[in-house]
Amino acid sequence: MRKEDLIAYARRDWQAIAASKRQRWAEQKSQMTAAEALSVGDALRQHAIALRNDWPTEEDRRKDLASHIRVAEMLRSVKPPSAR
């Protein structure tokens, strides 16, 4: 690898690259079916487990459950459109 190549790589517009990736994923996700989205999520979960076979820990699971309970409680407190 040449020094010039490393310098060019380091000087890339990383913010523009990140913005482009966000836009690409937003477009892709907006066109996915629920089954496709679940499949992507499951693939990510399997990859995480391959990297860290102890994941999720019991603590991770407790925190996740607590988050789900909070969201469910917030959703229950929202009035349906016909009740507004």
Chimera marker file (.cmm) of the C-alpha trace (Angstrom):
<marker_set name="trace">
<marker id="1" x="0.000" y="0.000" z="0.000" r="1" g="1" b="0" radius="0.5"/>
<marker id="2" x="1.270" y="3.428" z="-0.887" r="1" g="1" b="0" radius="0.5"/>
<marker id="3" x="1.440" y="6.348" z="1.508" r="1" g="1" b="0" radius="0.5"/>
<marker id="4" x="-0.687" y="8.472" z="-0.861" r="1" g="1" b="0" radius="0.5"/>
<marker id="5" x="-3.441" y="5.856" z="-0.802" r="1" g="1" b="0" radius="0.5"/>
<marker id="6" x="-3.543" y="5.895" z="2.994" r="1" g="1" b="0" radius="0.5"/>
<marker id="7" x="-3.690" y="9.676" z="3.065" r="1" g="1" b="0" radius="0.5"/>
<marker id="8" x="-6.486" y="9.751" z="0.470" r="1" g="1" b="0" radius="0.5"/>
<marker id="9" x="-8.419" y="7.179" z="2.491" r="1" g="1" b="0" radius="0.5"/>
<marker id="10" x="-8.010" y="9.120" z="5.737" r="1" g="1" b="0" radius="0.5"/>
<marker id="11" x="-9.141" y="12.342" z="4.048" r="1" g="1" b="0" radius="0.5"/>
<marker id="12" x="-12.373" y="10.911" z="2.695" r="1" g="1" b="0" radius="0.5"/>
<marker id="13" x="-15.549" y="12.817" z="3.499" r="1" g="1" b="0" radius="0.5"/>
<marker id="14" x="-16.678" y="10.419" z="6.231" r="1" g="1" b="0" radius="0.5"/>
<marker id="15" x="-19.752" y="12.493" z="7.098" r="1" g="1" b="0" radius="0.5"/>
<marker id="16" x="-20.963" y="12.359" z="3.486" r="1" g="1" b="0" radius="0.5"/>
<marker id="17" x="-20.343" y="8.608" z="3.412" r="1" g="1" b="0" radius="0.5"/>
<marker id="18" x="-22.318" y="8.142" z="6.645" r="1" g="1" b="0" radius="0.5"/>
<marker id="19" x="-25.173" y="10.291" z="5.294" r="1" g="1" b="0" radius="0.5"/>
<marker id="20" x="-25.229" y="8.260" z="2.087" r="1" g="1" b="0" radius="0.5"/>
<marker id="21" x="-25.397" y="5.008" z="4.059" r="1" g="1" b="0" radius="0.5"/>
<marker id="22" x="-28.247" y="6.337" z="6.217" r="1" g="1" b="0" radius="0.5"/>
<marker id="23" x="-30.192" y="7.393" z="3.113" r="1" g="1" b="0" radius="0.5"/>
<marker id="24" x="-29.586" y="4.045" z="1.398" r="1" g="1" b="0" radius="0.5"/>
<marker id="25" x="-30.749" y="2.059" z="4.427" r="1" g="1" b="0" radius="0.5"/>
<marker id="26" x="-33.795" y="4.282" z="4.903" r="1" g="1" b="0" radius="0.5"/>
<marker id="27" x="-34.797" y="3.683" z="1.276" r="1" g="1" b="0" radius="0.5"/>
<marker id="28" x="-34.174" y="-0.042" z="1.538" r="1" g="1" b="0" radius="0.5"/>
<marker id="29" x="-36.088" y="-0.406" z="4.815" r="1" g="1" b="0" radius="0.5"/>
<marker id="30" x="-39.045" y="1.569" z="3.473" r="1" g="1" b="0" radius="0.5"/>
<marker id="31" x="-39.453" y="-1.022" z="0.715" r="1" g="1" b="0" radius="0.5"/>
<marker id="32" x="-39.102" y="-4.108" z="2.939" r="1" g="1" b="0" radius="0.5"/>
<marker id="33" x="-41.959" y="-6.334" z="3.947" r="1" g="1" b="0" radius="0.5"/>
<marker id="34" x="-42.350" y="-7.178" z="7.625" r="1" g="1" b="0" radius="0.5"/>
<marker id="35" x="-40.979" y="-10.668" z="6.929" r="1" g="1" b="0" radius="0.5"/>
<marker id="36" x="-37.887" y="-9.224" z="5.228" r="1" g="1" b="0" radius="0.5"/>
<marker id="37" x="-37.283" y="-6.814" z="8.121" r="1" g="1" b="0" radius="0.5"/>
<marker id="38" x="-37.572" y="-9.671" z="10.623" r="1" g="1" b="0" radius="0.5"/>
<marker id="39" x="-35.167" y="-11.736" z="8.536" r="1" g="1" b="0" radius="0.5"/>
<marker id="40" x="-32.590" y="-8.926" z="8.538" r="1" g="1" b="0" radius="0.5"/>
<marker id="41" x="-32.994" y="-8.520" z="12.299" r="1" g="1" b="0" radius="0.5"/>
<marker id="42" x="-32.542" y="-12.240" z="12.841" r="1" g="1" b="0" radius="0.5"/>
<marker id="43" x="-29.419" y="-12.277" z="10.650" r="1" g="1" b="0" radius="0.5"/>
<marker id="44" x="-27.977" y="-9.448" z="12.769" r="1" g="1" b="0" radius="0.5"/>
<marker id="45" x="-28.847" y="-11.334" z="15.961" r="1" g="1" b="0" radius="0.5"/>
<marker id="46" x="-27.127" y="-14.478" z="14.665" r="1" g="1" b="0" radius="0.5"/>
<marker id="47" x="-24.055" y="-12.453" z="13.696" r="1" g="1" b="0" radius="0.5"/>
<marker id="48" x="-23.889" y="-10.880" z="17.171" r="1" g="1" b="0" radius="0.5"/>
<marker id="49" x="-24.113" y="-14.328" z="18.762" r="1" g="1" b="0" radius="0.5"/>
<marker id="50" x="-21.329" y="-15.587" z="16.470" r="1" g="1" b="0" radius="0.5"/>
<marker id="51" x="-19.132" y="-12.732" z="17.693" r="1" g="1" b="0" radius="0.5"/>
<marker id="52" x="-20.129" y="-13.051" z="21.363" r="1" g="1" b="0" radius="0.5"/>
<marker id="53" x="-21.711" y="-16.369" z="22.206" r="1" g="1" b="0" radius="0.5"/>
<marker id="54" x="-22.573" y="-15.103" z="25.710" r="1" g="1" b="0" radius="0.5"/>
<marker id="55" x="-24.896" y="-12.445" z="24.265" r="1" g="1" b="0" radius="0.5"/>
<marker id="56" x="-27.451" y="-11.527" z="25.334" r="1" g="1" b="0" radius="0.5"/>
<marker id="57" x="-26.638" y="-11.802" z="28.993" r="1" g="1" b="0" radius="0.5"/>
<marker id="58" x="-29.346" y="-12.138" z="31.637" r="1" g="1" b="0" radius="0.5"/>
<marker id="59" x="-28.779" y="-8.458" z="32.459" r="1" g="1" b="0" radius="0.5"/>
<marker id="60" x="-29.239" y="-7.550" z="28.778" r="1" g="1" b="0" radius="0.5"/>
<marker id="61" x="-32.490" y="-9.524" z="28.756" r="1" g="1" b="0" radius="0.5"/>
<marker id="62" x="-33.759" y="-7.820" z="31.943" r="1" g="1" b="0" radius="0.5"/>
<marker id="63" x="-33.010" y="-4.360" z="30.516" r="1" g="1" b="0" radius="0.5"/>
<marker id="64" x="-34.653" y="-5.253" z="27.209" r="1" g="1" b="0" radius="0.5"/>
<marker id="65" x="-37.781" y="-6.518" z="28.942" r="1" g="1" b="0" radius="0.5"/>
<marker id="66" x="-37.947" y="-3.354" z="31.065" r="1" g="1" b="0" radius="0.5"/>
<marker id="67" x="-37.753" y="-1.248" z="27.881" r="1" g="1" b="0" radius="0.5"/>
<marker id="68" x="-40.537" y="-3.245" z="26.250" r="1" g="1" b="0" radius="0.5"/>
<marker id="69" x="-42.723" y="-2.839" z="29.350" r="1" g="1" b="0" radius="0.5"/>
<marker id="70" x="-42.158" y="0.944" z="29.367" r="1" g="1" b="0" radius="0.5"/>
<marker id="71" x="-43.024" y="1.220" z="25.664" r="1" g="1" b="0" radius="0.5"/>
<marker id="72" x="-46.142" y="-0.947" z="26.120" r="1" g="1" b="0" radius="0.5"/>
<marker id="73" x="-47.274" y="1.254" z="29.024" r="1" g="1" b="0" radius="0.5"/>
<marker id="74" x="-46.747" y="4.416" z="26.953" r="1" g="1" b="0" radius="0.5"/>
<marker id="75" x="-48.657" y="2.949" z="24.013" r="1" g="1" b="0" radius="0.5"/>
<marker id="76" x="-51.556" y="1.955" z="26.284" r="1" g="1" b="0" radius="0.5"/>
<marker id="77" x="-51.786" y="5.540" z="27.541" r="1" g="1" b="0" radius="0.5"/>
<marker id="78" x="-52.311" y="6.945" z="24.023" r="1" g="1" b="0" radius="0.5"/>
<marker id="79" x="-55.936" y="7.512" z="23.095" r="1" g="1" b="0" radius="0.5"/>
<marker id="80" x="-57.085" y="6.023" z="19.806" r="1" g="1" b="0" radius="0.5"/>
<marker id="81" x="-57.866" y="8.560" z="17.038" r="1" g="1" b="0" radius="0.5"/>
<marker id="82" x="-61.634" y="8.080" z="17.459" r="1" g="1" b="0" radius="0.5"/>
<marker id="83" x="-61.407" y="9.017" z="21.165" r="1" g="1" b="0" radius="0.5"/>
<marker id="84" x="-59.696" y="12.356" z="20.558" r="1" g="1" b="0" radius="0.5"/>
<link id1="1" id2="2" r="1" g="1" b="0" radius="0.2"/>
<link id1="2" id2="3" r="1" g="1" b="0" radius="0.2"/>
<link id1="3" id2="4" r="1" g="1" b="0" radius="0.2"/>
<link id1="4" id2="5" r="1" g="1" b="0" radius="0.2"/>
<link id1="5" id2="6" r="1" g="1" b="0" radius="0.2"/>
<link id1="6" id2="7" r="1" g="1" b="0" radius="0.2"/>
<link id1="7" id2="8" r="1" g="1" b="0" radius="0.2"/>
<link id1="8" id2="9" r="1" g="1" b="0" radius="0.2"/>
<link id1="9" id2="10" r="1" g="1" b="0" radius="0.2"/>
<link id1="10" id2="11" r="1" g="1" b="0" radius="0.2"/>
<link id1="11" id2="12" r="1" g="1" b="0" radius="0.2"/>
<link id1="12" id2="13" r="1" g="1" b="0" radius="0.2"/>
<link id1="13" id2="14" r="1" g="1" b="0" radius="0.2"/>
<link id1="14" id2="15" r="1" g="1" b="0" radius="0.2"/>
<link id1="15" id2="16" r="1" g="1" b="0" radius="0.2"/>
<link id1="16" id2="17" r="1" g="1" b="0" radius="0.2"/>
<link id1="17" id2="18" r="1" g="1" b="0" radius="0.2"/>
<link id1="18" id2="19" r="1" g="1" b="0" radius="0.2"/>
<link id1="19" id2="20" r="1" g="1" b="0" radius="0.2"/>
<link id1="20" id2="21" r="1" g="1" b="0" radius="0.2"/>
<link id1="21" id2="22" r="1" g="1" b="0" radius="0.2"/>
<link id1="22" id2="23" r="1" g="1" b="0" radius="0.2"/>
<link id1="23" id2="24" r="1" g="1" b="0" radius="0.2"/>
<link id1="24" id2="25" r="1" g="1" b="0" radius="0.2"/>
<link id1="25" id2="26" r="1" g="1" b="0" radius="0.2"/>
<link id1="26" id2="27" r="1" g="1" b="0" radius="0.2"/>
<link id1="27" id2="28" r="1" g="1" b="0" radius="0.2"/>
<link id1="28" id2="29" r="1" g="1" b="0" radius="0.2"/>
<link id1="29" id2="30" r="1" g="1" b="0" radius="0.2"/>
<link id1="30" id2="31" r="1" g="1" b="0" radius="0.2"/>
<link id1="31" id2="32" r="1" g="1" b="0" radius="0.2"/>
<link id1="32" id2="33" r="1" g="1" b="0" radius="0.2"/>
<link id1="33" id2="34" r="1" g="1" b="0" radius="0.2"/>
<link id1="34" id2="35" r="1" g="1" b="0" radius="0.2"/>
<link id1="35" id2="36" r="1" g="1" b="0" radius="0.2"/>
<link id1="36" id2="37" r="1" g="1" b="0" radius="0.2"/>
<link id1="37" id2="38" r="1" g="1" b="0" radius="0.2"/>
<link id1="38" id2="39" r="1" g="1" b="0" radius="0.2"/>
<link id1="39" id2="40" r="1" g="1" b="0" radius="0.2"/>
<link id1="40" id2="41" r="1" g="1" b="0" radius="0.2"/>
<link id1="41" id2="42" r="1" g="1" b="0" radius="0.2"/>
<link id1="42" id2="43" r="1" g="1" b="0" radius="0.2"/>
<link id1="43" id2="44" r="1" g="1" b="0" radius="0.2"/>
<link id1="44" id2="45" r="1" g="1" b="0" radius="0.2"/>
<link id1="45" id2="46" r="1" g="1" b="0" radius="0.2"/>
<link id1="46" id2="47" r="1" g="1" b="0" radius="0.2"/>
<link id1="47" id2="48" r="1" g="1" b="0" radius="0.2"/>
<link id1="48" id2="49" r="1" g="1" b="0" radius="0.2"/>
<link id1="49" id2="50" r="1" g="1" b="0" radius="0.2"/>
<link id1="50" id2="51" r="1" g="1" b="0" radius="0.2"/>
<link id1="51" id2="52" r="1" g="1" b="0" radius="0.2"/>
<link id1="52" id2="53" r="1" g="1" b="0" radius="0.2"/>
<link id1="53" id2="54" r="1" g="1" b="0" radius="0.2"/>
<link id1="54" id2="55" r="1" g="1" b="0" radius="0.2"/>
<link id1="55" id2="56" r="1" g="1" b="0" radius="0.2"/>
<link id1="56" id2="57" r="1" g="1" b="0" radius="0.2"/>
<link id1="57" id2="58" r="1" g="1" b="0" radius="0.2"/>
<link id1="58" id2="59" r="1" g="1" b="0" radius="0.2"/>
<link id1="59" id2="60" r="1" g="1" b="0" radius="0.2"/>
<link id1="60" id2="61" r="1" g="1" b="0" radius="0.2"/>
<link id1="61" id2="62" r="1" g="1" b="0" radius="0.2"/>
<link id1="62" id2="63" r="1" g="1" b="0" radius="0.2"/>
<link id1="63" id2="64" r="1" g="1" b="0" radius="0.2"/>
<link id1="64" id2="65" r="1" g="1" b="0" radius="0.2"/>
<link id1="65" id2="66" r="1" g="1" b="0" radius="0.2"/>
<link id1="66" id2="67" r="1" g="1" b="0" radius="0.2"/>
<link id1="67" id2="68" r="1" g="1" b="0" radius="0.2"/>
<link id1="68" id2="69" r="1" g="1" b="0" radius="0.2"/>
<link id1="69" id2="70" r="1" g="1" b="0" radius="0.2"/>
<link id1="70" id2="71" r="1" g="1" b="0" radius="0.2"/>
<link id1="71" id2="72" r="1" g="1" b="0" radius="0.2"/>
<link id1="72" id2="73" r="1" g="1" b="0" radius="0.2"/>
<link id1="73" id2="74" r="1" g="1" b="0" radius="0.2"/>
<link id1="74" id2="75" r="1" g="1" b="0" radius="0.2"/>
<link id1="75" id2="76" r="1" g="1" b="0" radius="0.2"/>
<link id1="76" id2="77" r="1" g="1" b="0" radius="0.2"/>
<link id1="77" id2="78" r="1" g="1" b="0" radius="0.2"/>
<link id1="78" id2="79" r="1" g="1" b="0" radius="0.2"/>
<link id1="79" id2="80" r="1" g="1" b="0" radius="0.2"/>
<link id1="80" id2="81" r="1" g="1" b="0" radius="0.2"/>
<link id1="81" id2="82" r="1" g="1" b="0" radius="0.2"/>
<link id1="82" id2="83" r="1" g="1" b="0" radius="0.2"/>
<link id1="83" id2="84" r="1" g="1" b="0" radius="0.2"/>
</marker_set>
